[in-house]
Amino acid sequence: MKTTGPRQVRRMTPRLSALYANALPADRTGALYNAFSYPTKISPESIALFIATHTAPGDTVLDVFSGSGTTGIATKLCDKPTQPMIDLAQSLSLTPEWGPRHAVLYDVSVLGSLVAKVMCDPPDSGRFAAAASDLLKKAEASHGWLYNTTGASGEPGTIRHTIWSDVLVCLHCHRETTYWDAAVRRHPLRLERTFVCGGCERTIDVDDCDRAVERVRDQLLGRVVERKRRLPVAVYGKSNTGNWQREVRAEDQVVCNRAASSRVPSTAPVSEIAWGDLYRAGYHHGITHAHHFYTPRNFLAVAVLWDLIDQYDDEVRDALRLLVLSYNATHSTLMTRVVVKHGQKDLVLTGAQSGVLYVSGLPVEKNVFAGVRRKIATFVGAFQLVAGSKSTVDVQNASSTKLDLPDGSVRYVFTDPPFGGYIPYAEINEINEAWLRTRTNRADEIVVSAAAGKDVAAYAKLMQLVFAEVSRVLRNDGLATVVFHSAKSEIWSALTSAYASAGLTVKLTSVLDKKQASFKQVVSTITVKGDPLMLLNKSSASKAERPATSVHELIDTVLLDSRNSPHPDERTKERLFSRFVTRCLSEGIPVSLGAAEFYELAGVWRLQ
Ligand SMILES: C[S@@+](CC[C@H](N)C(=O)[O-])C[C@H]1O[C@@H](n2cnc3c(N)ncnc32)[C@H](O)[C@@H]1O
């Protein structure tokens, strides 16, 4: 069978074909990417290249699922391109006309919209830096004791982080052992699945043990609650002799107790978690409110910072809130973890897992003040990158099922829609939104969710409404780039019927090569590496009749192309599936196989 991709590309104008001919890199690095982590976001530099190539200065760009506003930031960059953008354009022989555009962003997410507003219209970076340093100074002046301690030899020091541990209960003799003592082994460093109980001396599987619980008075709720018992097991700190690690001492417990009984500012949230698909009876035991995701010390530290922000000028206040939130859910809560990494002598510190609300058996309590202070430079760098751009961005915190835009007013759409039930954004963002005291309206969220009673049919219907709106506001010569991935054929079907019913057709396809895979992409066996990307237009010209291609023929073509490709990435099973999907899309045939069926049929299960 002849391939159709390259033939299609040759018919396109040279500048578009260069953009879609190869998998475009989408590095997940740099200040603009790192300032705030929002699940699945793409680097703004890559999007900027798409915008600059598909539009002219003065044009309107739309993102109907804008999340943290990357399309808006990218629009800003079109008038202030970075060197890597210029270099990438040159290497692809693209000659975009840099200059200001206007972006309109829609998202139902309250958190996403705040991120977008601040990042696309930042305060003066100098004034922000001064306010942020002052904020930290004030918080440490009143609450520095939260992390002050003594080092390994008794000298004054500061806590960098404390590792806590679940407590296991022996199923035979009920003796309690910390998970830390039971599982962490050194030389080489590893987490064992079994241990010998110090009480009955039997060998026990960690997973067979109950986790100890305790009943404590919850100061904020004013009642006794049950929660998992967790104990501090190792303290990592620094003093003028350098970094150190030591065992927990009585003085540590004194500080924890003081934090637990201290007054929490009234601006801190006492907010019930609206649990949905992410609730897990085991590790979420006793977590009913946002503050249960924190140790008392870290909740107090975030609350003190949050409360102080009200003292600052309007101009910097939202940016300061974002600074604190950027470290909040991912680094200040019990979702912060340590992991074992091959070849490392000690456990490696990391943040919360992306896309889930997982609390490990060894949660970590990082120093919130030190972490927030470290993020100031990243924010300053990000703000400076967009400062001075004459592009404008309008952020709408609303559902895209109804756009407040005139017919035919948009030149170009760049969007990455929610991928079925892959990530329940509103639930993920719940902890940060508790601090904002405004939550995303989940009724409007387009997602497949058993907890919300939204099935694939409901998802497909809402996607149709959005694409109908996209088609309405798009100029007749307008284009839309859609980045999407799913390992499920029914989700692909929902997407393809949404744009087809709106009168949009696939003009080109490609793959966006995310250099650093997200957590789910790394651990799940059924994933899509490199997101399929499609360019849609309103062309009413019917496609030339071609003999129908069978799934087997498509698979053969994909496998043949991968063997001929000089890029090793093209031979990973995930990339092969992405290529299979993009071929289906450009041929206009249904994506009838999910990733698992594709791997089976193509015989590529074992490929890495
Ligand atoms: C894949 S994410 C987009 C990420 C984004 N590109 C970024 O830069 O962060 C999909 C987004 O769709 C949003 N969404 C879900 N339903 C929506 C609706 N009805 N209208 C607008 N946005 C919606 C979610 O809140 C989520 O932020």
The ligand as a MOL file (V3000), in Angstrom:
LIG
                    3D

  0  0  0     0  0            999 V3000
M  V30 BEGIN CTAB
M  V30 COUNTS 27 29 0 0 0
M  V30 BEGIN ATOM
M  V30 1 C -5.4900 19.0650 28.4530 0
M  V30 2 S -6.0020 20.3730 29.4820 0 CHG=1
M  V30 3 C -5.3910 21.7950 28.7050 0
M  V30 4 C -4.0390 22.2040 29.2390 0
M  V30 5 C -3.5740 23.4990 28.6520 0
M  V30 6 N -3.1450 23.3680 27.2920 0
M  V30 7 C -2.4920 24.1860 29.4680 0
M  V30 8 O -1.7130 24.9220 28.8830 0
M  V30 9 O -2.4200 24.0330 30.6760 0 CHG=-1
M  V30 10 C -7.7330 20.3920 29.1810 0
M  V30 11 C -8.4960 21.5160 29.8750 0
M  V30 12 O -9.8660 21.4650 29.4580 0
M  V30 13 C -10.6130 22.1060 30.4700 0
M  V30 14 N -12.0680 21.9160 30.2570 0
M  V30 15 C -12.8430 20.8520 30.5480 0
M  V30 16 N -14.1120 21.1000 30.2190 0
M  V30 17 C -14.1600 22.3430 29.6850 0
M  V30 18 C -15.2000 23.1520 29.1390 0
M  V30 19 N -16.4710 22.7530 29.1120 0
M  V30 20 N -14.8720 24.3780 28.6710 0
M  V30 21 C -13.5900 24.8320 28.7430 0
M  V30 22 N -12.5810 24.1050 29.2590 0
M  V30 23 C -12.8520 22.8700 29.7140 0
M  V30 24 C -10.0290 21.5080 31.7460 0
M  V30 25 O -10.3150 22.3220 32.8660 0
M  V30 26 C -8.5380 21.4760 31.4040 0
M  V30 27 O -7.8890 22.6060 31.9000 0
M  V30 END ATOM
M  V30 BEGIN BOND
M  V30 1 1 1 2
M  V30 2 1 2 3
M  V30 3 1 2 10
M  V30 4 1 3 4
M  V30 5 1 4 5
M  V30 6 1 5 6
M  V30 7 1 5 7
M  V30 8 2 7 8
M  V30 9 1 7 9
M  V30 10 1 10 11
M  V30 11 1 11 12
M  V30 12 1 11 26
M  V30 13 1 12 13
M  V30 14 1 13 14
M  V30 15 1 13 24
M  V30 16 1 14 15
M  V30 17 1 14 23
M  V30 18 2 15 16
M  V30 19 1 16 17
M  V30 20 1 17 18
M  V30 21 2 17 23
M  V30 22 1 18 19
M  V30 23 2 18 20
M  V30 24 1 20 21
M  V30 25 2 21 22
M  V30 26 1 22 23
M  V30 27 1 24 25
M  V30 28 1 24 26
M  V30 29 1 26 27
M  V30 END BOND
M  V30 END CTAB
M  END
